[in-house]
Amino acid sequence: MPHRIIFIHQNAPGQFKHLLAYCAANSQCEVVVIGEKQRLKANFPKALPNVQFHVYEITEISREQVPVELWTTTQSMRRGRAVALCLQNVRDSGFRPDVIYGHPGWGEMLHVKDVFPDARIVNYCEFYFNREGQDLSFDPEFQLEAVDSYRVRTDNMAQLVSLIDADASICPTHWQRSRYPTLLRDRMTVVHDGVDPTVVKPDPSATVRLSDGLVLDRSRPVITYVSRNLEPYRGFHVFMRALPEILRRLPTAHVLIVGGDDVSYGRQLAGGMSYRELMLKQLGAQIEAQRVHFLGRIPYAQYLRVLQVSRVHVYLTYPFVLSWSVLDAMATGAVVIGSDTAPVREVIDDQVNGLLVDFFSHAALAEKVCQASLKFDQFLELRERSVATIRDNFNLASCISRQLDVLFPSSDLLRQQLATA
């Protein structure tokens, strides 16, 4: 009998990218993917073998129609209902899943047990909101209003209902698991999404050609910064304030900045200004345009080359979800300088496989970037340990195998095939 699984994610494949691809390519699997209509079409321009795609839609409503403290919960309820209707269509087609694996953060997992009461329900637990020890009020420069702190309780409501109904959950890191209520952690297994060491690896021959024709490689000082969007949650403002000193002390260095101008997390600036525009306005001529290159959002292959030519990669984050980019940068052999915040300390041991710096100190960041760049060859052992950390602890094959242990605990057929692949 085939292993039947439904993946649910508004922005599918999202964190299920590697696992979904493995299941889709496995003849022992039948896969259904459910996502939001417009995003699913953008993310899956071509069909995958053994995969059925189903989409849901929710109509836009004005924020003025809902009390601010209930906006997230209301949207989650509406999304959960839309997914339930989509699941009914899947059921009516005759598909009966063994497992449903989805992200509960947006309400999509609210009613899966109502439609498929006999299926094994597994949640991908990315983040649980808390008033203390996390992103809320971490950065005094971008302090949230008091009403936002009250939303912490209500923003968790849909996720809590989904977790209570679930059979198991997967958290990508130990710190993220520690943010959830103690009574729920026993059913949570820590397994990262995984990094493929056959793809994400050092490449001494890698080059990046910029729009002005300049070609960069690791023979010269290249400093990199990557974020989905350039914003305070990922320390963009701190990084930018460190650049004038970095550029002064490293006169031949080039800086590659990857990321968009939207806001993924936190608050948008008034007047529609982006954080990139704000920082460039504040720093003015201190930022040499000919050496600081904003690449925007770029294709994956180009992103990987950016990391492979990087001597020093900077990763700053609030106490929040750990980004894939920091692991990718470690795997490609750059000297990674991370913020001394809890999510980063889980993967970077200071002076062992990377360097840590006070999130708020742009002066300390500039000093460490310059040291690492000027003494790059002296960091060879640290860089090798960085690569080994990802290879040993985040290896994609091992991560997929452990995810399958949670999803299909009574069957080892899929894991046997993975071991022989």
C-alpha positions as CSV (number, residue, x, y, z in Angstrom):
1,M,0.0,0.0,0.0
2,P,1.3,3.5,-0.8
3,H,2.1,6.0,1.9
4,R,-0.5,8.8,1.5
5,I,0.4,12.3,2.8
6,I,-1.1,15.7,2.6
7,F,1.1,18.8,3.0
8,I,-0.6,22.0,4.1
9,H,1.2,25.4,3.9
10,Q,-0.1,28.8,2.7
11,N,3.2,29.4,1.0
12,A,3.9,25.8,0.0
13,P,6.4,24.2,-0.2
14,G,7.8,26.5,2.5
15,Q,9.7,24.5,5.1
16,F,8.6,21.3,3.5
17,K,10.7,21.9,0.4
18,H,13.1,19.0,0.8
19,L,10.8,16.5,2.4
20,L,8.0,17.2,-0.2
21,A,10.5,16.7,-3.0
22,Y,11.7,13.4,-1.6
23,C,8.1,12.1,-1.1
24,A,7.1,13.3,-4.6
25,A,10.0,11.4,-6.1
26,N,9.3,8.2,-4.1
27,S,7.1,5.6,-5.9
28,Q,5.8,4.5,-2.5
29,C,4.2,7.9,-1.8
30,E,1.0,9.5,-3.0
31,V,1.2,13.2,-2.2
32,V,-1.4,16.0,-2.0
33,V,-0.3,19.7,-1.5
34,I,-2.7,22.3,-0.3
35,G,-1.8,26.0,-0.4
36,E,-3.1,29.4,-1.0
37,K,-4.1,29.9,-4.6
38,Q,-1.8,32.7,-5.8
39,R,1.2,31.6,-3.8
40,L,1.0,27.9,-4.8
41,K,0.8,28.8,-8.5
42,A,3.9,31.0,-8.1
43,N,5.9,28.4,-6.2
44,F,5.0,25.4,-8.4
45,P,5.1,26.5,-12.0
46,K,5.5,22.9,-13.1
47,A,3.7,19.8,-11.8
48,L,5.6,17.2,-9.7
49,P,5.2,13.5,-10.2
50,N,2.8,11.7,-7.8
51,V,1.5,15.1,-6.5
52,Q,-2.0,16.5,-6.6
53,F,-2.4,20.2,-6.0
54,H,-5.4,21.8,-4.3
55,V,-5.8,25.4,-3.6
56,Y,-8.0,27.5,-1.3
57,E,-8.8,31.2,-1.3
58,I,-9.9,33.7,1.4
59,T,-11.5,37.0,0.5
60,E,-9.9,40.2,1.7
61,I,-11.5,42.0,4.6
62,S,-10.7,45.4,6.0
63,R,-8.7,45.6,9.2
64,E,-11.3,48.2,10.4
65,Q,-13.9,45.4,10.5
66,V,-12.1,43.5,13.2
67,P,-10.7,44.6,16.6
68,V,-6.9,44.8,16.3
69,E,-6.3,42.2,19.0
70,L,-8.5,39.7,17.1
71,W,-7.2,40.3,13.6
72,T,-4.8,37.4,13.5
73,T,-7.3,35.0,15.2
74,T,-10.0,36.1,12.8
75,Q,-7.8,35.5,9.8
76,S,-6.7,32.1,11.1
77,M,-10.4,31.1,11.6
78,R,-11.2,32.1,8.0
79,R,-8.1,30.3,6.7
80,G,-8.9,27.2,8.6
81,R,-12.4,27.1,7.2
82,A,-11.2,27.6,3.7
83,V,-8.7,24.7,4.1
84,A,-11.5,22.5,5.6
85,L,-13.5,23.0,2.4
86,C,-10.5,22.2,0.3
87,L,-9.9,19.0,2.3
88,Q,-13.5,18.0,1.8
89,N,-12.9,18.2,-2.0
90,V,-9.8,15.9,-1.5
91,R,-11.9,13.5,0.5
92,D,-14.7,13.5,-2.1
93,S,-12.0,12.6,-4.7
94,G,-11.4,9.4,-2.8
95,F,-8.1,10.3,-1.3
96,R,-7.6,9.0,2.2
97,P,-4.4,10.3,3.9
98,D,-2.4,8.3,6.4
99,V,-0.7,11.5,7.5
100,I,-1.5,15.3,7.3
101,Y,1.5,17.5,7.9
102,G,1.0,21.2,8.0
103,H,2.0,24.6,9.5
104,P,-0.5,25.6,12.3
105,G,0.7,29.2,12.5
106,W,-1.9,30.6,10.2
107,G,-4.9,28.5,11.2
108,E,-4.7,26.0,8.3
109,M,-4.6,23.0,10.6
110,L,-7.7,24.0,12.7
111,H,-10.2,21.6,11.1
112,V,-8.0,18.8,9.6
113,K,-9.2,16.4,12.3
114,D,-12.8,17.2,11.5
115,V,-12.5,16.2,7.9
116,F,-10.0,13.3,8.3
117,P,-10.5,12.0,11.9
118,D,-8.5,8.8,11.3
119,A,-5.4,10.5,9.8
120,R,-2.2,11.0,11.8
121,I,-1.9,14.8,12.3
122,V,1.6,16.3,12.6
123,N,2.3,20.0,13.0
124,Y,5.4,22.0,12.0
125,C,5.9,24.2,15.0
126,E,7.9,27.2,13.9
127,F,7.2,29.9,16.5
128,Y,5.1,30.5,19.7
129,F,4.5,34.0,20.8
130,N,5.6,35.0,24.3
131,R,5.8,38.4,26.1
132,E,9.3,37.8,27.5
133,G,12.6,36.5,26.1
134,Q,11.8,36.8,22.4
135,D,11.2,39.4,19.7
136,L,8.6,41.5,21.6
137,S,10.3,44.6,23.0
138,F,13.8,43.2,22.3
139,D,14.9,46.2,20.4
140,P,14.1,49.6,22.1
141,E,14.6,51.5,18.9
142,F,11.6,49.7,17.4
143,Q,9.5,49.4,20.6
144,L,6.0,48.0,20.0
145,E,2.9,49.7,21.4
146,A,1.3,48.2,24.5
147,V,-1.7,46.9,22.6
148,D,0.7,44.6,20.6
149,S,1.9,42.9,23.8
150,Y,-1.7,42.0,24.6
151,R,-2.1,40.4,21.1
152,V,0.5,37.7,22.2
153,R,-2.3,35.7,23.8
154,T,-4.8,35.9,21.1
155,D,-2.2,35.4,18.3
156,N,-1.5,31.9,19.7
157,M,-5.1,30.8,19.9
158,A,-5.5,29.1,16.6
159,Q,-2.1,27.4,16.9
160,L,-3.0,26.1,20.4
161,V,-6.2,24.5,19.2
162,S,-4.3,22.8,16.3
163,L,-1.6,21.5,18.7
164,I,-4.1,20.0,21.1
165,D,-5.7,18.0,18.3
166,A,-2.4,16.8,16.8
167,D,-0.7,13.5,17.3
168,A,2.8,14.9,17.0
169,S,4.8,18.0,16.2
170,I,8.2,18.8,14.7
171,C,10.3,21.9,15.7
172,P,13.3,22.9,13.7
173,T,15.5,23.9,16.6
174,H,15.7,23.3,20.4
175,W,15.3,27.0,21.1
176,Q,12.1,27.2,19.1
177,R,10.7,24.1,20.9
178,S,11.6,25.8,24.3
179,R,9.2,28.7,23.4
180,Y,6.1,26.4,23.5
181,P,4.2,25.7,26.7
182,T,5.8,22.9,28.8
183,L,2.7,20.7,28.6
184,L,2.9,20.6,24.8
185,R,6.7,19.9,24.4
186,D,6.5,16.1,25.1
187,R,4.9,15.6,21.7
188,M,7.4,17.8,19.9
189,T,10.5,16.3,18.2
190,V,13.4,18.6,17.2
191,V,14.3,18.0,13.6
192,H,15.6,20.6,11.3
193,D,14.5,21.0,7.6
194,G,18.0,20.0,6.6
195,V,20.9,21.3,4.4
196,D,22.1,19.3,1.4
197,P,25.9,19.1,1.7
198,T,26.2,18.0,-1.9
199,V,24.8,21.3,-3.0
200,V,25.5,23.8,-0.2
201,K,29.2,23.5,0.1
202,P,32.5,25.4,-0.4
203,D,33.4,26.1,-4.0
204,P,36.8,27.9,-4.5
205,S,36.0,28.4,-8.2
206,A,32.7,30.3,-7.5
207,T,32.3,33.8,-8.9
208,V,29.7,36.5,-8.8
209,R,29.3,38.9,-11.7
210,L,27.7,42.2,-10.7
211,S,25.6,44.4,-13.0
212,D,28.5,46.7,-13.7
213,G,30.6,43.8,-14.9
214,L,32.7,43.5,-11.8
215,V,33.5,39.8,-11.0
216,L,34.0,38.9,-7.3
217,D,35.5,35.7,-5.8
218,R,37.0,34.7,-2.5
219,S,40.5,36.0,-3.5
220,R,39.4,39.5,-2.3
221,P,37.5,40.6,0.8
222,V,33.8,40.0,0.3
223,I,31.3,40.6,3.1
224,T,27.8,39.3,2.8
225,Y,24.5,39.9,4.5
226,V,21.3,38.0,3.6
227,S,17.7,38.3,4.7
228,R,14.4,37.7,2.9
229,N,13.7,41.4,3.6
230,L,16.0,44.1,4.9
231,E,14.5,44.9,8.3
232,P,15.3,45.3,12.0
233,Y,14.3,41.7,13.0
234,R,17.4,40.5,11.1
235,G,19.6,43.4,12.4
236,F,19.8,45.2,9.1
237,H,20.0,48.6,10.9
238,V,22.9,47.4,13.0
239,F,24.7,45.9,10.0
240,M,24.4,49.2,8.0
241,R,25.7,51.3,10.9
242,A,28.8,49.0,11.0
243,L,29.5,49.5,7.3
244,P,31.2,53.0,7.4
245,E,34.0,51.7,9.6
246,I,34.2,48.4,7.7
247,L,34.6,50.2,4.4
248,R,37.2,52.6,5.9
249,R,39.4,49.8,7.3
250,L,39.0,47.4,4.3
251,P,39.5,49.7,1.3
252,T,39.4,46.8,-1.2
253,A,36.4,45.1,0.3
254,H,33.0,44.7,-1.4
255,V,29.7,44.2,0.4
256,L,26.9,42.1,-1.1
257,I,23.5,42.6,0.5
258,V,20.7,40.2,-0.5
259,G,17.0,40.9,0.4
260,G,13.9,42.7,-0.5
261,D,12.4,46.0,0.6
262,D,9.2,44.6,2.1
263,V,8.6,43.8,5.8
264,S,8.3,40.1,6.8
265,Y,8.3,40.7,10.5
266,G,7.6,43.6,12.8
267,R,6.3,47.1,11.9
268,Q,6.4,48.9,8.6
269,L,7.7,52.5,8.5
270,A,5.4,55.4,8.2
271,G,5.0,56.8,4.7
272,G,5.9,53.7,2.9
273,M,9.7,54.1,3.3
274,S,11.7,50.9,3.3
275,Y,14.4,50.2,6.0
276,R,17.0,50.3,3.2
277,E,15.9,53.8,2.3
278,L,15.9,54.9,5.9
279,M,19.4,53.6,6.6
280,L,20.8,55.1,3.4
281,K,19.2,58.4,4.3
282,Q,20.7,58.3,7.8
283,L,24.2,57.3,6.6
284,G,24.4,59.2,3.4
285,A,27.8,59.5,1.8
286,Q,29.3,57.2,4.4
287,I,28.0,54.3,2.3
288,E,30.2,54.0,-0.9
289,A,27.7,52.9,-3.6
290,Q,30.5,51.5,-5.8
291,R,31.4,49.0,-3.0
292,V,28.1,48.3,-1.3
293,H,25.8,46.3,-3.7
294,F,22.1,45.8,-3.0
295,L,21.2,42.7,-5.0
296,G,17.5,42.5,-4.0
297,R,15.9,39.1,-4.1
298,I,17.9,36.8,-6.4
299,P,17.6,33.2,-7.7
300,Y,18.8,30.4,-5.5
301,A,21.8,29.5,-7.7
302,Q,23.0,33.1,-7.5
303,Y,22.3,33.3,-3.8
304,L,24.5,30.2,-3.3
305,R,27.3,31.7,-5.3
306,V,27.1,34.9,-3.2
307,L,27.7,32.8,-0.1
308,Q,30.5,30.8,-1.8
309,V,32.5,33.9,-2.6
310,S,32.0,35.4,0.9
311,R,34.9,35.6,3.3
312,V,32.8,37.0,6.1
313,H,29.0,36.5,6.4
314,V,27.0,38.5,9.0
315,Y,23.9,37.1,10.5
316,L,22.0,39.1,13.1
317,T,18.6,38.3,14.5
318,Y,16.2,39.1,17.3
319,P,15.4,36.1,19.5
320,F,13.2,34.7,16.7
321,V,13.1,32.0,14.1
322,L,16.5,30.9,12.9
323,S,17.1,31.6,9.2
324,W,18.2,29.0,6.7
325,S,20.8,31.5,5.5
326,V,23.0,31.2,8.5
327,L,23.3,27.5,8.1
328,D,24.0,27.8,4.4
329,A,26.7,30.4,5.0
330,M,28.3,28.0,7.6
331,A,28.1,25.1,5.1
332,T,29.9,27.2,2.4
333,G,32.9,27.9,4.5
334,A,32.6,31.6,5.3
335,V,33.6,33.1,8.6
336,V,30.1,33.5,10.0
337,I,29.6,36.4,12.6
338,G,26.3,36.0,14.3
339,S,24.4,37.9,17.0
340,D,24.8,36.7,20.5
341,T,21.2,35.8,20.7
342,A,19.7,32.5,21.8
343,P,18.7,31.0,18.4
344,V,22.2,31.7,17.0
345,R,24.0,30.3,20.1
346,E,22.3,27.0,19.3
347,V,24.4,26.6,16.1
348,I,27.4,28.9,16.7
349,D,29.9,28.2,19.4
350,D,31.9,31.5,19.7
351,Q,35.5,31.1,18.5
352,V,34.9,27.5,17.7
353,N,32.8,27.4,14.5
354,G,31.9,31.0,14.2
355,L,32.0,34.4,16.0
356,L,29.4,36.0,18.2
357,V,28.8,39.7,18.7
358,D,26.4,41.8,20.8
359,F,23.4,42.4,18.5
360,F,23.2,46.1,19.3
361,S,26.9,47.0,19.0
362,H,27.7,48.1,15.4
363,A,31.2,49.0,16.6
364,A,31.9,45.5,17.9
365,L,30.4,44.1,14.7
366,A,32.7,46.3,12.5
367,E,35.7,45.2,14.6
368,K,35.0,41.5,14.2
369,V,34.2,41.8,10.5
370,C,37.5,43.5,9.9
371,Q,39.5,41.1,12.0
372,A,38.0,38.1,10.2
373,S,38.6,39.6,6.8
374,L,42.1,40.7,7.4
375,K,43.1,37.4,9.0
376,F,40.9,35.2,6.9
377,D,43.6,32.5,6.4
378,Q,44.0,32.2,10.1
379,F,40.4,31.2,10.5
380,L,40.8,28.0,8.4
381,E,40.2,25.6,11.3
382,L,37.2,27.6,12.5
383,R,35.7,27.5,9.0
384,E,36.3,23.8,8.6
385,R,34.5,23.2,12.0
386,S,31.7,25.4,10.6
387,V,31.3,23.2,7.6
388,A,31.5,20.1,9.7
389,T,28.7,21.4,12.1
390,I,26.2,21.5,9.2
391,R,27.4,18.3,7.7
392,D,27.1,16.4,11.0
393,N,24.1,18.0,12.6
394,F,21.9,19.3,9.8
395,N,22.6,16.8,7.0
396,L,19.6,16.6,4.7
397,A,19.4,12.8,4.4
398,S,19.5,12.4,8.2
399,C,16.9,15.2,8.7
400,I,14.5,13.7,6.2
401,S,14.9,10.3,7.8
402,R,14.1,11.7,11.2
403,Q,11.1,13.6,9.9
404,L,9.8,10.3,8.4
405,D,10.2,8.7,11.8
406,V,7.7,11.2,13.1
407,L,5.3,11.1,10.2
408,F,5.3,7.4,9.6
409,P,6.4,5.8,12.9
410,S,5.1,2.3,12.0
411,S,6.8,2.1,8.7
412,D,10.5,2.0,7.9
413,L,10.2,1.4,4.1
414,L,10.7,5.1,3.1
415,R,13.8,5.4,5.4
416,Q,15.2,2.2,3.9
417,Q,14.9,3.7,0.4
418,L,16.5,6.9,1.6
419,A,19.5,5.0,3.1
420,T,20.1,3.3,-0.3
421,A,19.6,6.4,-2.4
